[in-house]
């Protein structure tokens, strides 16, 4: 069961199961439903959360190590999975290989807009973040070319051109929600979320 809302002050953990994502997802869903627990669970592969480094990913691809399924869970669910690790391994055949607290998360973004109203919408979105998220290193550049006014959109010359980039830091649950919102804007390129683990 999913919690209806999350508390941005709540601690979140990354839990890594050894196994195929579909199997882990079905097992965790069954385990939580069977225990009638309220839980917040995000799967890294669904939410664009970066996991481990390039060397670890390469080792998985060439078969030097088993692929892991990375989950992000709330504190109560984390404690429950930790307590159930041995029965899960013995009865479910799934091993929890890592269990780490998430200190914070960050995500880079960039955009390119050719209309002032889109630029204003995007700037408003990234500057009015919910409590628990902070914008850092925001760079914003606007170019006006009076000679190009009235030229069609698909030409190399534009009357208005804006681009921006920055990084957003904060609580993982809020950052996942923001990344989902940013994906709705075709002009914004949202990068992978990077975790800082304890």
N, C-alpha and C positions, 0 to 999 in steps of 0.2 A: 504494500500500500504506500502511496506517496503522501507526504505531508502536504497540506494545503498551502502552507507558506513556510518560508525559512527565515530565521533570525540571523541577520548579518553578523551579529556578535558571536554566533554559534561556531564552535570548532568543527572543521571538516577534515577528513582523512582520505588518503589514497590507499586503497586496498587492491592488491594484485593477486589474482587467481591464475594458476597455471591451467590453461585449457582454452578451448575454442570459445570465442565470444558468444555464439548462439547457445552453447551448452551452459556457460556461466550465467548468461542472462536468464535462461529458463530456470536454472537451479535456484538462483538468488530470488527470483520472483516467487517461486514456490515456497522457499524457506520463509520469506517474509509474510506471505499470505497465510501460510500454515501456522505461523506464530502470532498472527493478528497484530503485527507491529506497524505503527506509523513510521515511515522511513523516507528520507530524501536520498535518492540514488541517481547519479549521473554516470554515464559510460563515456570514457574519454574519446572513443572512436565516433560517437554520435555528436559530441559537443565541440570537436576541434581542439581538444586539450592535448598538448604535446606530452609525450611520455618518453623518458629516458633519452639517451643520446644516439647519435648516428651509428656508433659502433655496436650498440645493443640491438638496434633495428636491423643492421646488416647481419648480425649473428643469427637473428630470428629468420631472416629471409633465406639464408643459405643452410639453415638447419643445424647450426652449432648449438642452439639452445631452443627450448620450447617457447612458443609464443605465450605471452601473458595477456590476460584481460584486465585492464585497469579500470577501477571504479572509484568514484568520489562519493563518499557517504557522510551523513551527519554523525555527530559524536555518539549518540545512543546506538545507532546501527553499527558503528565501528566497534564499540564495546561488545555488542552482541556477537558480531562475527568473530571477534578475537576469542571470546569465550567458547564459541562453537567450532573453532578451527580444527580441533582433534576429531570430534564426531563427523564434521564435514568431510575430512580426509578419509576416515575409516568407512563411513557409510555412503558418501556421495562420490568418492574417488577424485575430489578436487582439492588441491593443496593451495593454501594461502602462502605465497612466497614473500610478500612484503606488506607492511602495514605502517604507514608513516603519516604524521600530522602535517597538514598543509598550513604553512605560516602565512603565505599570501600568494597572489597570482597576478600576472600581467599579460597584456595583449597589445601588440602594435596595430595601428590602423593607418590607412592613407586613403585619400580621395582626390578626384579630379572632376570639376564641374564647369559647365559652359553657360550656366545661367545663374544670375545673382540669387534668385529665390531658392535654388537647390543648395547653393553655398550657405546661405543664411540658415536653412533648415538643419544642415549637417553641423554647422558651428554651434547652433543652439542645442542640438542633441548631445554633442560631446562636452559642452561646457556646463550643462545642467544635469550633472550625474547624480544618481541617488546617493544618500549618505552611505559611506562604506566603500565608495569608489573615488579615485582621484586621477585627474588628468595631469600628465607630466610631459614636458618637452614638446608642447604643441607649437608647430610651425605652420603659418598660414600666409599664403602669398596670393595676391590678386593682381591681375594684369588687365588693363583696359586699353582697347585699340579703337579709337573713334573712327578710323578709316574703314574698319571692318563692320561697322554698324549696319544691320539689315542683310548681311550675308547669310546664306543658308547654313544650317548646323553642320553639314557633312563636308565642310571645306577646311583647308589648313589654317585659315584665318578666322578668328572669332573676336567679336566685340568685347566679350567678358570671358575671362578664364581664371579659375581659382583652383588652387591645390592646397592640400594640407596633410599633415601627418602628426602622429604623436603616439603616446603610450598611456594606457589606462591600467592603474594598479588597484588592488583591493581584494575583497572577499570573493572567493571562488564562485559561490552561488550567484552573487550579483553580477559577476563578470560573465558567467555563462548566459544569464538572462539578457545582458547587454549585447553580447555577441549575437544572440538570436535576433535581437531587434536590428542590429546593424546589417545583418545578412538580408534584411528586407529592403535595404537601400542599394540599388544596383551600382551606384557611383562609389560606394565605400568598399574597400578591400580590407576585411578584418583578418588579421593573422591568427596563427595558432595561439592558444592560451598557454603560457609557461608557468609552471608551478615552482614555488620555493618551498621545499620540504624541510621539516625540523630534523 
